[in-house]
Amino acid sequence: MDLWADFIEPPTLDKSNYKVVIAPWHIMGKKPTCEALLRYVENGGTLILETAFGLFDESASTTR
């Protein structure tokens, strides 16, 4: 589709001015990443998830 995209790291999200963030295939939800995304949405950002987000913890042995 020839759309412009930026690839960012979770720690830089708090300092960004993005209106929309797309998190593709992100089933592993590390706590700091989830917290950064939550703050982003609470501050008015739009988060689009491609998968069911955060189904697995960092050990990946159990589902939540």
Predicted model as a PDB file, atoms N, CA, C, CB and O in Angstrom, pLDDT in the B-factor column:
MODEL        1                                                                  
ATOM      1  N   MET A   1       0.805  -1.178   0.000  1.00 74.00           N  
ATOM      2  CA  MET A   1       0.000   0.000   0.000  1.00 74.00           C  
ATOM      3  C   MET A   1       0.858   1.255   0.000  1.00 74.00           C  
ATOM      4  CB  MET A   1      -0.921  -0.009   1.178  1.00 74.00           C  
ATOM      5  O   MET A   1       0.339   2.364  -0.122  1.00 74.00           O  
ATOM      6  N   ASP A   2       2.149   1.088   0.134  1.00 81.00           N  
ATOM      7  CA  ASP A   2       3.071   2.219   0.099  1.00 81.00           C  
ATOM      8  C   ASP A   2       2.760   3.272   1.166  1.00 81.00           C  
ATOM      9  CB  ASP A   2       3.039   2.859  -1.270  1.00 81.00           C  
ATOM     10  O   ASP A   2       2.764   4.474   0.899  1.00 81.00           O  
ATOM     11  N   LEU A   3       2.490   2.784   2.383  1.00 77.00           N  
ATOM     12  CA  LEU A   3       2.229   3.679   3.502  1.00 77.00           C  
ATOM     13  C   LEU A   3       3.505   3.898   4.290  1.00 77.00           C  
ATOM     14  CB  LEU A   3       1.121   3.117   4.409  1.00 77.00           C  
ATOM     15  O   LEU A   3       4.321   2.986   4.425  1.00 77.00           O  
ATOM     16  N   TRP A   4       3.681   5.103   4.812  1.00 83.00           N  
ATOM     17  CA  TRP A   4       4.843   5.423   5.621  1.00 83.00           C  
ATOM     18  C   TRP A   4       4.654   4.854   7.022  1.00 83.00           C  
ATOM     19  CB  TRP A   4       5.075   6.950   5.673  1.00 83.00           C  
ATOM     20  O   TRP A   4       3.573   4.970   7.599  1.00 83.00           O  
ATOM     21  N   ALA A   5       5.693   4.245   7.568  1.00 84.00           N  
ATOM     22  CA  ALA A   5       5.615   3.679   8.913  1.00 84.00           C  
ATOM     23  C   ALA A   5       6.932   3.924   9.641  1.00 84.00           C  
ATOM     24  CB  ALA A   5       5.292   2.159   8.862  1.00 84.00           C  
ATOM     25  O   ALA A   5       7.994   4.017   9.025  1.00 84.00           O  
ATOM     26  N   ASP A   6       6.841   4.026  10.945  1.00 86.00           N  
ATOM     27  CA  ASP A   6       7.997   4.170  11.829  1.00 86.00           C  
ATOM     28  C   ASP A   6       8.026   2.936  12.724  1.00 86.00           C  
ATOM     29  CB  ASP A   6       7.928   5.507  12.681  1.00 86.00           C  
ATOM     30  O   ASP A   6       6.981   2.507  13.213  1.00 86.00           O  
ATOM     31  N   PHE A   7       9.177   2.373  12.939  1.00 87.00           N  
ATOM     32  CA  PHE A   7       9.325   1.265  13.881  1.00 87.00           C  
ATOM     33  C   PHE A   7       9.950   1.842  15.147  1.00 87.00           C  
ATOM     34  CB  PHE A   7      10.205   0.091  13.278  1.00 87.00           C  
ATOM     35  O   PHE A   7      11.042   2.407  15.107  1.00 87.00           O  
ATOM     36  N   ILE A   8       9.250   1.695  16.271  1.00 86.00           N  
ATOM     37  CA  ILE A   8       9.713   2.316  17.507  1.00 86.00           C  
ATOM     38  C   ILE A   8       9.870   1.269  18.602  1.00 86.00           C  
ATOM     39  CB  ILE A   8       8.741   3.418  17.956  1.00 86.00           C  
ATOM     40  O   ILE A   8       9.272   0.195  18.544  1.00 86.00           O  
ATOM     41  N   GLU A   9      10.668   1.594  19.581  1.00 85.00           N  
ATOM     42  CA  GLU A   9      10.861   0.755  20.758  1.00 85.00           C  
ATOM     43  C   GLU A   9       9.907   1.230  21.850  1.00 85.00           C  
ATOM     44  CB  GLU A   9      12.347   0.799  21.249  1.00 85.00           C  
ATOM     45  O   GLU A   9       9.642   2.429  21.940  1.00 85.00           O  
ATOM     46  N   PRO A  10       9.382   0.328  22.684  1.00 79.00           N  
ATOM     47  CA  PRO A  10       8.441   0.725  23.739  1.00 79.00           C  
ATOM     48  C   PRO A  10       8.915   1.873  24.630  1.00 79.00           C  
ATOM     49  CB  PRO A  10       8.150  -0.451  24.596  1.00 79.00           C  
ATOM     50  O   PRO A  10       8.095   2.724  24.976  1.00 79.00           O  
ATOM     51  N   PRO A  11      10.198   1.947  25.024  1.00 81.00           N  
ATOM     52  CA  PRO A  11      10.609   3.060  25.898  1.00 81.00           C  
ATOM     53  C   PRO A  11      10.461   4.441  25.256  1.00 81.00           C  
ATOM     54  CB  PRO A  11      12.043   2.868  26.315  1.00 81.00           C  
ATOM     55  O   PRO A  11      10.369   5.439  25.969  1.00 81.00           O  
ATOM     56  N   THR A  12      10.437   4.514  23.938  1.00 87.00           N  
ATOM     57  CA  THR A  12      10.326   5.818  23.274  1.00 87.00           C  
ATOM     58  C   THR A  12       8.878   6.254  23.085  1.00 87.00           C  
ATOM     59  CB  THR A  12      11.022   5.774  21.927  1.00 87.00           C  
ATOM     60  O   THR A  12       8.629   7.377  22.649  1.00 87.00           O  
ATOM     61  N   LEU A  13       7.934   5.401  23.399  1.00 85.00           N  
ATOM     62  CA  LEU A  13       6.525   5.703  23.179  1.00 85.00           C  
ATOM     63  C   LEU A  13       6.054   6.900  23.994  1.00 85.00           C  
ATOM     64  CB  LEU A  13       5.682   4.497  23.513  1.00 85.00           C  
ATOM     65  O   LEU A  13       5.267   7.709  23.502  1.00 85.00           O  
ATOM     66  N   ASP A  14       6.525   7.026  25.235  1.00 84.00           N  
ATOM     67  CA  ASP A  14       6.114   8.141  26.090  1.00 84.00           C  
ATOM     68  C   ASP A  14       6.527   9.496  25.525  1.00 84.00           C  
ATOM     69  CB  ASP A  14       6.701   7.971  27.475  1.00 84.00           C  
ATOM     70  O   ASP A  14       5.888  10.507  25.817  1.00 84.00           O  
ATOM     71  N   LYS A  15       7.574   9.530  24.730  1.00 86.00           N  
ATOM     72  CA  LYS A  15       8.085  10.788  24.183  1.00 86.00           C  
ATOM     73  C   LYS A  15       7.591  11.046  22.762  1.00 86.00           C  
ATOM     74  CB  LYS A  15       9.601  10.782  24.202  1.00 86.00           C  
ATOM     75  O   LYS A  15       8.009  12.017  22.132  1.00 86.00           O  
ATOM     76  N   SER A  16       6.714  10.197  22.254  1.00 86.00           N  
ATOM     77  CA  SER A  16       6.280  10.316  20.868  1.00 86.00           C  
ATOM     78  C   SER A  16       5.018  11.156  20.733  1.00 86.00           C  
ATOM     79  CB  SER A  16       6.047   8.944  20.279  1.00 86.00           C  
ATOM     80  O   SER A  16       4.312  11.412  21.708  1.00 86.00           O  
ATOM     81  N   ASN A  17       4.755  11.572  19.516  1.00 89.00           N  
ATOM     82  CA  ASN A  17       3.539  12.319  19.196  1.00 89.00           C  
ATOM     83  C   ASN A  17       2.670  11.557  18.204  1.00 89.00           C  
ATOM     84  CB  ASN A  17       3.893  13.696  18.633  1.00 89.00           C  
ATOM     85  O   ASN A  17       1.904  12.164  17.455  1.00 89.00           O  
ATOM     86  N   TYR A  18       2.781  10.248  18.194  1.00 91.00           N  
ATOM     87  CA  TYR A  18       2.014   9.437  17.252  1.00 91.00           C  
ATOM     88  C   TYR A  18       0.537   9.431  17.628  1.00 91.00           C  
ATOM     89  CB  TYR A  18       2.559   8.001  17.208  1.00 91.00           C  
ATOM     90  O   TYR A  18       0.192   9.324  18.805  1.00 91.00           O  
ATOM     91  N   LYS A  19      -0.323   9.545  16.641  1.00 92.00           N  
ATOM     92  CA  LYS A  19      -1.762   9.480  16.883  1.00 92.00           C  
ATOM     93  C   LYS A  19      -2.245   8.039  16.923  1.00 92.00           C  
ATOM     94  CB  LYS A  19      -2.520  10.258  15.810  1.00 92.00           C  
ATOM     95  O   LYS A  19      -3.206   7.723  17.625  1.00 92.00           O  
ATOM     96  N   VAL A  20      -1.580   7.158  16.167  1.00 92.00           N  
ATOM     97  CA  VAL A  20      -1.964   5.752  16.083  1.00 92.00           C  
ATOM     98  C   VAL A  20      -0.709   4.892  16.185  1.00 92.00           C  
ATOM     99  CB  VAL A  20      -2.735   5.457  14.760  1.00 92.00           C  
ATOM    100  O   VAL A  20       0.311   5.188  15.563  1.00 92.00           O  
ATOM    101  N   VAL A  21      -0.795   3.831  16.970  1.00 91.00           N  
ATOM    102  CA  VAL A  21       0.265   2.827  17.055  1.00 91.00           C  
ATOM    103  C   VAL A  21      -0.357   1.480  16.717  1.00 91.00           C  
ATOM    104  CB  VAL A  21       0.939   2.807  18.483  1.00 91.00           C  
ATOM    105  O   VAL A  21      -1.400   1.112  17.258  1.00 91.00           O  
ATOM    106  N   ILE A  22       0.294   0.752  15.817  1.00 88.00           N  
ATOM    107  CA  ILE A  22      -0.154  -0.593  15.459  1.00 88.00           C  
ATOM    108  C   ILE A  22       0.860  -1.571  16.030  1.00 88.00           C  
ATOM    109  CB  ILE A  22      -0.305  -0.765  13.897  1.00 88.00           C  
ATOM    110  O   ILE A  22       2.055  -1.474  15.749  1.00 88.00           O  
ATOM    111  N   ALA A  23       0.378  -2.518  16.835  1.00 82.00           N  
ATOM    112  CA  ALA A  23       1.248  -3.534  17.436  1.00 82.00           C  
ATOM    113  C   ALA A  23       0.955  -4.872  16.761  1.00 82.00           C  
ATOM    114  CB  ALA A  23       1.034  -3.628  18.994  1.00 82.00           C  
ATOM    115  O   ALA A  23       0.047  -5.587  17.185  1.00 82.00           O  
ATOM    116  N   PRO A  24       1.713  -5.222  15.710  1.00 77.00           N  
ATOM    117  CA  PRO A  24       1.450  -6.464  15.003  1.00 77.00           C  
ATOM    118  C   PRO A  24       2.045  -7.673  15.728  1.00 77.00           C  
ATOM    119  CB  PRO A  24       2.002  -6.383  13.595  1.00 77.00           C  
ATOM    120  O   PRO A  24       3.187  -7.643  16.187  1.00 77.00           O  
ATOM    121  N   TRP A  25       1.254  -8.719  15.818  1.00 68.00           N  
ATOM    122  CA  TRP A  25       1.696 -10.014  16.351  1.00 68.00           C  
ATOM    123  C   TRP A  25       2.459  -9.872  17.655  1.00 68.00           C  
ATOM    124  CB  TRP A  25       2.561 -10.728  15.337  1.00 68.00           C  
ATOM    125  O   TRP A  25       3.613 -10.287  17.759  1.00 68.00           O  
ATOM    126  N   HIS A  26       1.819  -9.294  18.628  1.00 64.00           N  
ATOM    127  CA  HIS A  26       2.475  -9.026  19.913  1.00 64.00           C  
ATOM    128  C   HIS A  26       1.769  -9.801  21.022  1.00 64.00           C  
ATOM    129  CB  HIS A  26       2.476  -7.500  20.229  1.00 64.00           C  
ATOM    130  O   HIS A  26       1.101  -9.210  21.870  1.00 64.00           O  
ATOM    131  N   ILE A  27       1.919 -11.131  21.013  1.00 63.00           N  
ATOM    132  CA  ILE A  27       1.224 -11.932  22.022  1.00 63.00           C  
ATOM    133  C   ILE A  27       1.985 -12.013  23.341  1.00 63.00           C  
ATOM    134  CB  ILE A  27       0.984 -13.324  21.494  1.00 63.00           C  
ATOM    135  O   ILE A  27       1.420 -12.401  24.363  1.00 63.00           O  
ATOM    136  N   MET A  28       3.263 -11.649  23.319  1.00 67.00           N  
ATOM    137  CA  MET A  28       4.052 -11.645  24.541  1.00 67.00           C  
ATOM    138  C   MET A  28       3.996 -10.248  25.143  1.00 67.00           C  
ATOM    139  CB  MET A  28       5.525 -12.080  24.267  1.00 67.00           C  
ATOM    140  O   MET A  28       4.513  -9.296  24.558  1.00 67.00           O  
ATOM    141  N   GLY A  29       3.377 -10.123  26.297  1.00 72.00           N  
ATOM    142  CA  GLY A  29       3.237  -8.813  26.905  1.00 72.00           C  
ATOM    143  C   GLY A  29       4.149  -8.615  28.094  1.00 72.00           C  
ATOM    144  O   GLY A  29       3.799  -8.988  29.214  1.00 72.00           O  
ATOM    145  N   LYS A  30       5.333  -8.026  27.865  1.00 79.00           N  
ATOM    146  CA  LYS A  30       6.208  -7.700  28.986  1.00 79.00           C  
ATOM    147  C   LYS A  30       5.585  -6.533  29.743  1.00 79.00           C  
ATOM    148  CB  LYS A  30       7.659  -7.353  28.500  1.00 79.00           C  
ATOM    149  O   LYS A  30       5.028  -5.614  29.142  1.00 79.00           O  
ATOM    150  N   LYS A  31       5.686  -6.582  31.054  1.00 81.00           N  
ATOM    151  CA  LYS A  31       5.029  -5.586  31.895  1.00 81.00           C  
ATOM    152  C   LYS A  31       5.387  -4.144  31.523  1.00 81.00           C  
ATOM    153  CB  LYS A  31       5.386  -5.832  33.334  1.00 81.00           C  
ATOM    154  O   LYS A  31       4.475  -3.326  31.398  1.00 81.00           O  
ATOM    155  N   PRO A  32       6.665  -3.786  31.339  1.00 85.00           N  
ATOM    156  CA  PRO A  32       6.985  -2.398  30.978  1.00 85.00           C  
ATOM    157  C   PRO A  32       6.370  -1.987  29.629  1.00 85.00           C  
ATOM    158  CB  PRO A  32       8.503  -2.213  30.927  1.00 85.00           C  
ATOM    159  O   PRO A  32       5.943  -0.843  29.468  1.00 85.00           O  
ATOM    160  N   THR A  33       6.325  -2.907  28.674  1.00 84.00           N  
ATOM    161  CA  THR A  33       5.730  -2.608  27.376  1.00 84.00           C  
ATOM    162  C   THR A  33       4.234  -2.378  27.513  1.00 84.00           C  
ATOM    163  CB  THR A  33       6.002  -3.743  26.383  1.00 84.00           C  
ATOM    164  O   THR A  33       3.698  -1.418  26.960  1.00 84.00           O  
ATOM    165  N   CYS A  34       3.559  -3.253  28.246  1.00 83.00           N  
ATOM    166  CA  CYS A  34       2.114  -3.113  28.459  1.00 83.00           C  
ATOM    167  C   CYS A  34       1.799  -1.806  29.183  1.00 83.00           C  
ATOM    168  CB  CYS A  34       1.567  -4.310  29.264  1.00 83.00           C  
ATOM    169  O   CYS A  34       0.829  -1.127  28.845  1.00 83.00           O  
ATOM    170  N   GLU A  35       2.605  -1.457  30.165  1.00 87.00           N  
ATOM    171  CA  GLU A  35       2.383  -0.212  30.902  1.00 87.00           C  
ATOM    172  C   GLU A  35       2.568   1.005  30.004  1.00 87.00           C  
ATOM    173  CB  GLU A  35       3.331  -0.125  32.099  1.00 87.00           C  
ATOM    174  O   GLU A  35       1.808   1.968  30.099  1.00 87.00           O  
ATOM    175  N   ALA A  36       3.577   0.967  29.127  1.00 89.00           N  
ATOM    176  CA  ALA A  36       3.808   2.080  28.209  1.00 89.00           C  
ATOM    177  C   ALA A  36       2.646   2.223  27.228  1.00 89.00           C  
ATOM    178  CB  ALA A  36       5.128   1.881  27.443  1.00 89.00           C  
ATOM    179  O   ALA A  36       2.217   3.338  26.932  1.00 89.00           O  
ATOM    180  N   LEU A  37       2.137   1.103  26.727  1.00 88.00           N  
ATOM    181  CA  LEU A  37       0.999   1.153  25.810  1.00 88.00           C  
ATOM    182  C   LEU A  37      -0.261   1.631  26.519  1.00 88.00           C  
ATOM    183  CB  LEU A  37       0.758  -0.221  25.185  1.00 88.00           C  
ATOM    184  O   LEU A  37      -1.061   2.363  25.936  1.00 88.00           O  
ATOM    185  N   LEU A  38      -0.443   1.226  27.765  1.00 89.00           N  
ATOM    186  CA  LEU A  38      -1.600   1.682  28.538  1.00 89.00           C  
ATOM    187  C   LEU A  38      -1.546   3.198  28.741  1.00 89.00           C  
ATOM    188  CB  LEU A  38      -1.658   0.960  29.904  1.00 89.00           C  
ATOM    189  O   LEU A  38      -2.551   3.882  28.553  1.00 89.00           O  
ATOM    190  N   ARG A  39      -0.383   3.724  29.122  1.00 91.00           N  
ATOM    191  CA  ARG A  39      -0.229   5.179  29.289  1.00 91.00           C  
ATOM    192  C   ARG A  39      -0.506   5.912  27.978  1.00 91.00           C  
ATOM    193  CB  ARG A  39       1.191   5.518  29.792  1.00 91.00           C  
ATOM    194  O   ARG A  39      -1.143   6.965  27.967  1.00 91.00           O  
ATOM    195  N   TYR A  40      -0.025   5.348  26.885  1.00 91.00           N  
ATOM    196  CA  TYR A  40      -0.234   5.944  25.566  1.00 91.00           C  
ATOM    197  C   TYR A  40      -1.731   6.086  25.271  1.00 91.00           C  
ATOM    198  CB  TYR A  40       0.451   5.091  24.473  1.00 91.00           C  
ATOM    199  O   TYR A  40      -2.180   7.142  24.826  1.00 91.00           O  
ATOM    200  N   VAL A  41      -2.499   5.025  25.518  1.00 92.00           N  
ATOM    201  CA  VAL A  41      -3.941   5.046  25.262  1.00 92.00           C  
ATOM    202  C   VAL A  41      -4.653   5.966  26.248  1.00 92.00           C  
ATOM    203  CB  VAL A  41      -4.524   3.627  25.349  1.00 92.00           C  
ATOM    204  O   VAL A  41      -5.560   6.704  25.864  1.00 92.00           O  
ATOM    205  N   GLU A  42      -4.249   5.926  27.508  1.00 94.00           N  
ATOM    206  CA  GLU A  42      -4.864   6.802  28.511  1.00 94.00           C  
ATOM    207  C   GLU A  42      -4.650   8.283  28.187  1.00 94.00           C  
ATOM    208  CB  GLU A  42      -4.297   6.489  29.896  1.00 94.00           C  
ATOM    209  O   GLU A  42      -5.457   9.134  28.561  1.00 94.00           O  
ATOM    210  N   ASN A  43      -3.553   8.575  27.486  1.00 92.00           N  
ATOM    211  CA  ASN A  43      -3.260   9.964  27.102  1.00 92.00           C  
ATOM    212  C   ASN A  43      -3.864  10.333  25.751  1.00 92.00           C  
ATOM    213  CB  ASN A  43      -1.756  10.187  27.062  1.00 92.00           C  
ATOM    214  O   ASN A  43      -3.528  11.375  25.187  1.00 92.00           O  
ATOM    215  N   GLY A  44      -4.746   9.494  25.231  1.00 93.00           N  
ATOM    216  CA  GLY A  44      -5.478   9.831  24.011  1.00 93.00           C  
ATOM    217  C   GLY A  44      -5.018   9.161  22.739  1.00 93.00           C  
ATOM    218  O   GLY A  44      -5.608   9.387  21.682  1.00 93.00           O  
ATOM    219  N   GLY A  45      -3.975   8.336  22.804  1.00 93.00           N  
ATOM    220  CA  GLY A  45      -3.504   7.647  21.602  1.00 93.00           C  
ATOM    221  C   GLY A  45      -4.428   6.497  21.225  1.00 93.00           C  
ATOM    222  O   GLY A  45      -5.179   5.985  22.057  1.00 93.00           O  
ATOM    223  N   THR A  46      -4.361   6.103  19.969  1.00 95.00           N  
ATOM    224  CA  THR A  46      -5.134   4.969  19.472  1.00 95.00           C  
ATOM    225  C   THR A  46      -4.196   3.792  19.259  1.00 95.00           C  
ATOM    226  CB  THR A  46      -5.881   5.329  18.156  1.00 95.00           C  
ATOM    227  O   THR A  46      -3.186   3.919  18.567  1.00 95.00           O  
ATOM    228  N   LEU A  47      -4.520   2.655  19.845  1.00 91.00           N  
ATOM    229  CA  LEU A  47      -3.714   1.440  19.731  1.00 91.00           C  
ATOM    230  C   LEU A  47      -4.500   0.410  18.950  1.00 91.00           C  
ATOM    231  CB  LEU A  47      -3.315   0.888  21.129  1.00 91.00           C  
ATOM    232  O   LEU A  47      -5.630   0.079  19.309  1.00 91.00           O  
ATOM    233  N   ILE A  48      -3.903  -0.101  17.877  1.00 90.00           N  
ATOM    234  CA  ILE A  48      -4.516  -1.142  17.068  1.00 90.00           C  
ATOM    235  C   ILE A  48      -3.684  -2.406  17.248  1.00 90.00           C  
ATOM    236  CB  ILE A  48      -4.609  -0.721  15.555  1.00 90.00           C  
ATOM    237  O   ILE A  48      -2.477  -2.408  17.004  1.00 90.00           O  
ATOM    238  N   LEU A  49      -4.340  -3.479  17.678  1.00 84.00           N  
ATOM    239  CA  LEU A  49      -3.656  -4.748  17.908  1.00 84.00           C  
ATOM    240  C   LEU A  49      -4.041  -5.743  16.825  1.00 84.00           C  
ATOM    241  CB  LEU A  49      -3.994  -5.311  19.305  1.00 84.00           C  
ATOM    242  O   LEU A  49      -5.209  -5.852  16.452  1.00 84.00           O  
ATOM    243  N   GLU A  50      -3.049  -6.463  16.328  1.00 78.00           N  
ATOM    244  CA  GLU A  50      -3.300  -7.456  15.291  1.00 78.00           C  
ATOM    245  C   GLU A  50      -3.685  -8.803  15.899  1.00 78.00           C  
ATOM    246  CB  GLU A  50      -2.069  -7.613  14.400  1.00 78.00           C  
ATOM    247  O   GLU A  50      -4.341  -9.615  15.247  1.00 78.00           O  
ATOM    248  N   THR A  51      -3.284  -9.039  17.132  1.00 73.00           N  
ATOM    249  CA  THR A  51      -3.563 -10.316  17.789  1.00 73.00           C  
ATOM    250  C   THR A  51      -4.141 -10.058  19.170  1.00 73.00           C  
ATOM    251  CB  THR A  51      -2.282 -11.183  17.888  1.00 73.00           C  
ATOM    252  O   THR A  51      -4.236  -8.913  19.614  1.00 73.00           O  
ATOM    253  N   ALA A  52      -4.519 -11.117  19.834  1.00 69.00           N  
ATOM    254  CA  ALA A  52      -4.953 -11.005  21.222  1.00 69.00           C  
ATOM    255  C   ALA A  52      -3.717 -10.664  22.052  1.00 69.00           C  
ATOM    256  CB  ALA A  52      -5.645 -12.336  21.730  1.00 69.00           C  
ATOM    257  O   ALA A  52      -2.820 -11.494  22.199  1.00 69.00           O  
ATOM    258  N   PHE A  53      -3.668  -9.476  22.580  1.00 63.00           N  
ATOM    259  CA  PHE A  53      -2.468  -8.930  23.214  1.00 63.00           C  
ATOM    260  C   PHE A  53      -2.268  -9.487  24.618  1.00 63.00           C  
ATOM    261  CB  PHE A  53      -2.547  -7.410  23.268  1.00 63.00           C  
ATOM    262  O   PHE A  53      -3.224  -9.600  25.385  1.00 63.00           O  
ATOM    263  N   GLY A  54      -1.033  -9.835  24.956  1.00 60.00           N  
ATOM    264  CA  GLY A  54      -0.662 -10.198  26.311  1.00 60.00           C  
ATOM    265  C   GLY A  54      -1.251 -11.503  26.814  1.00 60.00           C  
ATOM    266  O   GLY A  54      -1.540 -11.626  28.004  1.00 60.00           O  
ATOM    267  N   LEU A  55      -1.435 -12.476  25.939  1.00 66.00           N  
ATOM    268  CA  LEU A  55      -1.976 -13.759  26.376  1.00 66.00           C  
ATOM    269  C   LEU A  55      -0.974 -14.576  27.183  1.00 66.00           C  
ATOM    270  CB  LEU A  55      -2.431 -14.556  25.182  1.00 66.00           C  
ATOM    271  O   LEU A  55      -1.366 -15.430  27.978  1.00 66.00           O  
ATOM    272  N   PHE A  56       0.290 -14.324  26.986  1.00 65.00           N  
ATOM    273  CA  PHE A  56       1.331 -15.105  27.630  1.00 65.00           C  
ATOM    274  C   PHE A  56       2.204 -14.209  28.484  1.00 65.00           C  
ATOM    275  CB  PHE A  56       2.175 -15.842  26.593  1.00 65.00           C  
ATOM    276  O   PHE A  56       2.437 -13.049  28.144  1.00 65.00           O  
ATOM    277  N   ASP A  57       2.692 -14.752  29.607  1.00 62.00           N  
ATOM    278  CA  ASP A  57       3.626 -13.988  30.425  1.00 62.00           C  
ATOM    279  C   ASP A  57       5.040 -14.212  29.870  1.00 62.00           C  
ATOM    280  CB  ASP A  57       3.533 -14.408  31.941  1.00 62.00           C  
ATOM    281  O   ASP A  57       5.223 -14.896  28.863  1.00 62.00           O  
ATOM    282  N   GLU A  58       6.027 -13.626  30.542  1.00 66.00           N  
ATOM    283  CA  GLU A  58       7.395 -13.705  30.041  1.00 66.00           C  
ATOM    284  C   GLU A  58       7.961 -15.115  30.012  1.00 66.00           C  
ATOM    285  CB  GLU A  58       8.277 -12.846  30.870  1.00 66.00           C  
ATOM    286  O   GLU A  58       8.875 -15.392  29.235  1.00 66.00           O  
ATOM    287  N   SER A  59       7.439 -16.013  30.841  1.00 67.00           N  
ATOM    288  CA  SER A  59       7.935 -17.394  30.830  1.00 67.00           C  
ATOM    289  C   SER A  59       7.319 -18.192  29.689  1.00 67.00           C  
ATOM    290  CB  SER A  59       7.637 -18.080  32.168  1.00 67.00           C  
ATOM    291  O   SER A  59       7.831 -19.254  29.336  1.00 67.00           O  
ATOM    292  N   ALA A  60       6.215 -17.692  29.100  1.00 59.00           N  
ATOM    293  CA  ALA A  60       5.534 -18.309  27.964  1.00 59.00           C  
ATOM    294  C   ALA A  60       5.037 -19.720  28.266  1.00 59.00           C  
ATOM    295  CB  ALA A  60       6.460 -18.346  26.773  1.00 59.00           C  
ATOM    296  O   ALA A  60       4.728 -20.478  27.347  1.00 59.00           O  
ATOM    297  N   SER A  61       4.957 -20.075  29.539  1.00 55.00           N  
ATOM    298  CA  SER A  61       4.509 -21.428  29.857  1.00 55.00           C  
ATOM    299  C   SER A  61       3.034 -21.482  30.221  1.00 55.00           C  
ATOM    300  CB  SER A  61       5.330 -21.990  30.990  1.00 55.00           C  
ATOM    301  O   SER A  61       2.428 -22.553  30.202  1.00 55.00           O  
ATOM    302  N   THR A  62       2.450 -20.329  30.555  1.00 51.00           N  
ATOM    303  CA  THR A  62       1.039 -20.320  30.950  1.00 51.00           C  
ATOM    304  C   THR A  62       0.311 -19.183  30.253  1.00 51.00           C  
ATOM    305  CB  THR A  62       0.896 -20.190  32.482  1.00 51.00           C  
ATOM    306  O   THR A  62       0.912 -18.175  29.881  1.00 51.00           O  
ATOM    307  N   THR A  63      -0.983 -19.362  30.084  1.00 50.00           N  
ATOM    308  CA  THR A  63      -1.785 -18.288  29.537  1.00 50.00           C  
ATOM    309  C   THR A  63      -2.476 -17.576  30.675  1.00 50.00           C  
ATOM    310  CB  THR A  63      -2.807 -18.816  28.511  1.00 50.00           C  
ATOM    311  O   THR A  63      -2.675 -18.148  31.746  1.00 50.00           O  
ATOM    312  N   ARG A  64      -2.836 -16.349  30.449  1.00 51.00           N  
ATOM    313  CA  ARG A  64      -3.516 -15.563  31.481  1.00 51.00           C  
ATOM    314  C   ARG A  64      -5.002 -15.659  31.294  1.00 51.00           C  
ATOM    315  CB  ARG A  64      -3.070 -14.096  31.451  1.00 51.00           C  
ATOM    316  O   ARG A  64      -5.761 -15.067  32.061  1.00 51.00           O  
TER     317      ARG A  64                                                      
ENDMDL                                                                          
END                                                                             
